[in-house]
Amino acid sequence: MFTLNDIPMFIINFFIILPLVTLVHEAGHVFVARVFGGKIKFCIGTGKKLFDIGPLEVRRMYFMEGWCQYEKLSYNKTWAHVSIYMAGSIFNMMMILLLNLLIIQGVLPADLFFYQYSYFSMYFIFFSLFPYRNGDGKPSDGMAIHDVIRHGKAADPID
């Protein structure tokens, strides 16, 4: 049951953990797109722009959604696009595994914060790889993978 005692963890989840999970996810897309020579722009949040840090744009509602846009890959093959779309979820999974390793090694405590981070990362992985289009017609990573394999076209932007 959700009680008033749960509100502090809710605030931490909503305003800290979920944006961190999003940032790691988008960093995966950015890293692999750069490996293939792409020009990248990515964003955390929605609403009015707060600031830019290089190719990263942070918006007022930074705790809601994120996207990555790439263009001009120097290696423009189907598997390169698939790799870019998969990279967000792979980075999320790698972070879960790294956190677990650090907890097992005693470097990090077995804390609710890390449990929640891993939980939201798994949520993110599932919904990123589940093939669907949102209300604006933008594809999930899973749908973008489907589209690029089936139709040979990359979606823009990726989420």
C-alpha positions as CSV (number, residue, x, y, z in Angstrom):
1,M,0.0,0.0,0.0
2,F,1.2,3.5,-0.9
3,T,1.4,5.7,2.2
4,L,2.7,9.1,3.1
5,N,6.0,7.4,4.1
6,D,6.5,6.4,0.5
7,I,6.5,10.0,-0.8
8,P,10.2,10.7,-0.3
9,M,11.1,7.6,-2.3
10,F,8.6,8.5,-5.0
11,I,10.2,12.0,-5.3
12,I,13.6,10.4,-5.6
13,N,12.4,7.9,-8.2
14,F,10.6,10.5,-10.3
15,F,13.1,13.4,-10.2
16,I,16.4,11.6,-9.8
17,I,16.4,7.9,-10.7
18,L,14.1,8.0,-13.8
19,P,16.1,10.9,-15.4
20,L,19.3,9.0,-14.7
21,V,17.9,5.9,-16.3
22,T,16.9,8.0,-19.3
23,L,20.3,9.6,-19.6
24,V,22.1,6.2,-19.5
25,H,19.7,5.0,-22.2
26,E,20.2,7.9,-24.5
27,A,24.0,7.8,-23.9
28,G,23.9,4.3,-25.3
29,H,22.4,5.6,-28.5
30,V,24.8,8.5,-28.7
31,F,27.9,6.4,-28.1
32,V,27.1,3.8,-30.8
33,A,25.9,6.4,-33.3
34,R,29.3,8.2,-32.8
35,V,31.1,4.9,-33.3
36,F,29.5,4.8,-36.7
37,G,30.4,8.4,-37.4
38,G,27.0,9.9,-36.9
39,K,26.3,13.5,-36.1
40,I,24.2,13.4,-32.9
41,K,21.7,15.5,-30.9
42,F,19.9,14.2,-27.9
43,C,17.5,15.5,-25.3
44,I,16.3,14.7,-21.8
45,G,12.8,15.9,-21.0
46,T,10.1,17.8,-22.7
47,G,8.8,21.3,-22.6
48,K,10.8,24.6,-22.8
49,K,14.5,24.2,-23.2
50,L,16.5,24.9,-20.1
51,F,20.1,24.6,-21.4
52,D,22.5,22.7,-23.7
53,I,25.7,20.9,-22.9
54,G,27.3,20.1,-26.2
55,P,24.8,17.9,-28.1
56,L,22.7,17.3,-25.0
57,E,19.6,19.5,-24.6
58,V,17.9,19.5,-21.2
59,R,14.3,20.6,-21.0
60,R,12.1,21.9,-18.2
61,M,10.3,18.6,-17.5
62,Y,13.7,16.7,-17.5
63,F,12.0,13.7,-15.7
64,M,9.8,12.9,-18.7
65,E,11.1,11.1,-21.8
66,G,14.2,11.5,-23.9
67,W,15.2,11.1,-27.5
68,C,18.3,10.9,-29.7
69,Q,18.6,12.0,-33.3
70,Y,21.5,11.0,-35.5
71,E,22.4,11.6,-39.1
72,K,25.2,11.2,-41.6
73,L,26.6,7.9,-40.5
74,S,29.9,7.2,-42.1
75,Y,29.0,3.5,-42.0
76,N,25.4,3.5,-43.1
77,K,24.4,-0.2,-43.0
78,T,21.2,-1.8,-41.7
79,W,23.1,-3.5,-38.8
80,A,24.6,-0.2,-37.8
81,H,21.1,1.3,-37.4
82,V,20.0,-1.8,-35.5
83,S,23.0,-1.5,-33.2
84,I,22.2,2.2,-32.5
85,Y,18.6,1.4,-31.7
86,M,19.7,-1.5,-29.4
87,A,22.4,0.5,-27.7
88,G,20.1,2.3,-25.2
89,S,18.7,-0.9,-23.8
90,I,22.2,-2.5,-23.8
91,F,23.6,0.4,-21.8
92,N,20.7,0.1,-19.3
93,M,21.4,-3.6,-18.9
94,M,25.2,-3.0,-18.6
95,M,24.5,-0.4,-15.8
96,I,22.3,-2.9,-13.9
97,L,25.0,-5.6,-14.2
98,L,27.7,-3.1,-13.1
99,L,25.6,-2.0,-10.0
100,N,25.0,-5.6,-9.1
101,L,28.7,-6.4,-9.4
102,L,29.6,-3.4,-7.2
103,I,27.1,-4.4,-4.6
104,I,28.3,-8.0,-4.6
105,Q,31.9,-6.8,-4.3
106,G,30.9,-4.6,-1.3
107,V,31.8,-1.3,-3.1
108,L,28.2,-0.1,-3.0
109,P,25.6,-0.9,-0.3
110,A,22.6,-3.0,-1.1
111,D,20.4,0.1,-1.0
112,L,16.8,0.8,-2.1
113,F,18.2,3.5,-4.4
114,F,20.1,0.9,-6.5
115,Y,17.2,-1.5,-6.4
116,Q,14.9,1.2,-7.7
117,Y,17.4,2.2,-10.4
118,S,17.6,-1.4,-11.6
119,Y,13.8,-1.7,-11.5
120,F,13.2,1.4,-13.6
121,S,16.0,0.3,-16.0
122,M,14.2,-3.0,-16.6
123,Y,11.0,-1.1,-17.2
124,F,12.8,1.1,-19.6
125,I,14.4,-1.8,-21.5
126,F,11.0,-3.6,-21.8
127,F,9.1,-0.6,-23.2
128,S,12.0,0.5,-25.4
129,L,12.3,-2.9,-27.1
130,F,8.5,-3.5,-27.3
131,P,7.5,-2.6,-30.9
132,Y,4.9,0.1,-30.9
133,R,4.3,3.7,-32.2
134,N,3.4,6.4,-29.7
135,G,0.5,8.8,-30.2
136,D,2.7,11.0,-32.5
137,G,3.6,8.1,-34.6
138,K,7.2,7.9,-33.3
139,P,8.5,4.4,-33.0
140,S,9.9,2.7,-30.0
141,D,13.4,1.3,-30.4
142,G,11.9,-2.1,-31.0
143,M,9.6,-0.7,-33.8
144,A,12.6,1.2,-35.2
145,I,14.5,-2.0,-35.4
146,H,11.6,-3.7,-37.1
147,D,11.3,-0.8,-39.6
148,V,15.0,-0.7,-40.5
149,I,15.2,-4.5,-41.0
150,R,11.9,-4.8,-42.9
151,H,11.9,-1.5,-44.9
152,G,15.6,-0.5,-44.8
153,K,14.8,2.9,-43.3
154,A,15.9,4.5,-40.1
155,A,13.4,6.3,-37.9
156,D,14.1,9.8,-36.6
157,P,14.4,10.7,-33.8
158,I,14.9,7.5,-31.7
159,D,13.8,7.2,-28.1
